[in-house]
């Protein structure tokens, strides 16, 4: 099987392309993409939590479930505000944790 020949582009160019494509999606598709990314990276947060005994995966799961519910019915803004505060509290700071999977963990929490 031939090896993939994906073009290598500078990170800045990738960000521009990615942001352009994402922001051209409908709000519903942006939400679906964000949800998919969070679900895929959640195991990384669990590994971080286990390795550092820091954070709270249940808060991330609550936030993911809230996003799922928001696709079916409106959510109360104060509930969103509350979970946002809780998420901020369990989002690791890069200065405190320098592990290899840090960026993935932070991405899930953000």
C-alpha positions as CSV (number, residue, x, y, z in Angstrom):
1,X,0.0,0.0,0.0
2,X,1.5,3.4,-1.0
3,X,2.4,5.8,1.8
4,X,0.1,8.9,2.1
5,X,1.4,11.9,0.3
6,X,-0.4,14.7,2.2
7,X,1.1,18.1,1.5
8,X,3.1,19.6,4.4
9,X,2.1,23.2,5.0
10,X,3.3,25.7,7.6
11,X,1.2,25.7,10.8
12,X,0.1,29.3,10.3
13,X,-1.3,28.4,6.8
14,X,-3.0,25.4,8.3
15,X,-4.7,27.6,10.9
16,X,-5.9,30.0,8.3
17,X,-7.4,27.2,6.1
18,X,-8.9,25.4,9.1
19,X,-10.5,28.6,10.5
20,X,-11.9,29.6,7.1
21,X,-13.4,26.2,6.6
22,X,-14.9,25.9,10.1
23,X,-16.3,29.4,10.1
24,X,-18.0,28.8,6.7
25,X,-19.9,25.9,8.3
26,X,-23.4,26.5,9.7
27,X,-23.7,27.0,13.4
28,X,-25.2,23.5,13.8
29,X,-22.3,21.9,11.9
30,X,-19.8,23.9,13.9
31,X,-21.4,22.6,17.1
32,X,-21.3,19.0,15.8
33,X,-17.6,19.4,14.9
34,X,-16.8,20.8,18.4
35,X,-18.7,18.0,20.0
36,X,-16.9,15.4,17.9
37,X,-13.5,16.8,18.8
38,X,-14.3,16.9,22.5
39,X,-15.6,13.3,22.5
40,X,-12.5,12.1,20.6
41,X,-10.1,13.9,23.0
42,X,-11.9,13.1,26.2
43,X,-9.8,9.9,26.7
44,X,-6.7,12.1,26.7
45,X,-8.2,14.2,29.5
46,X,-8.8,10.9,31.5
47,X,-5.2,9.9,31.0
48,X,-4.1,13.4,32.2
49,X,-6.4,13.2,35.2
50,X,-5.0,9.8,36.1
51,X,-1.4,10.8,35.6
52,X,-1.6,14.1,37.5
53,X,-4.5,13.5,39.9
54,X,-5.8,16.9,38.7
55,X,-9.0,18.0,37.1
56,X,-12.5,16.5,36.9
57,X,-13.6,14.4,34.0
58,X,-17.2,14.5,35.2
59,X,-17.4,18.2,34.5
60,X,-16.3,17.7,31.0
61,X,-18.8,15.0,30.5
62,X,-21.5,17.3,32.0
63,X,-20.5,19.9,29.4
64,X,-20.6,17.4,26.5
65,X,-24.0,16.2,27.6
66,X,-25.2,19.8,27.8
67,X,-24.1,20.3,24.2
68,X,-25.9,17.2,23.2
69,X,-29.1,18.4,25.0
70,X,-28.8,21.8,23.3
71,X,-29.1,20.2,19.9
72,X,-32.6,19.0,21.0
73,X,-33.9,21.9,23.0
74,X,-32.8,25.4,24.2
75,X,-30.8,25.4,27.4
76,X,-31.0,27.9,30.2
77,X,-28.2,30.5,29.8
78,X,-27.4,30.4,33.6
79,X,-26.7,26.6,33.2
80,X,-24.3,27.4,30.4
81,X,-22.6,30.1,32.5
82,X,-22.3,27.7,35.4
83,X,-20.7,24.9,33.4
84,X,-18.4,27.4,31.8
85,X,-17.1,28.5,35.2
86,X,-16.6,24.9,36.2
87,X,-14.8,24.1,33.0
88,X,-12.4,27.0,33.5
89,X,-11.6,25.5,36.9
90,X,-10.6,22.1,35.5
91,X,-8.8,23.4,32.4
92,X,-5.1,22.8,33.0
93,X,-2.6,25.7,32.7
94,X,0.4,25.0,30.4
95,X,2.7,26.6,32.9
96,X,1.7,24.0,35.5
97,X,1.6,20.9,33.3
98,X,4.2,20.2,30.6
99,X,3.1,16.7,29.5
100,X,3.2,15.6,25.9
101,X,-0.6,15.3,25.7
102,X,-1.2,18.7,27.4
103,X,-2.5,20.5,24.3
104,X,-5.1,17.7,23.7
105,X,-6.3,17.8,27.3
106,X,-6.6,21.6,27.2
107,X,-8.5,21.4,23.9
108,X,-11.1,19.2,25.4
109,X,-11.6,21.4,28.4
110,X,-11.8,24.6,26.3
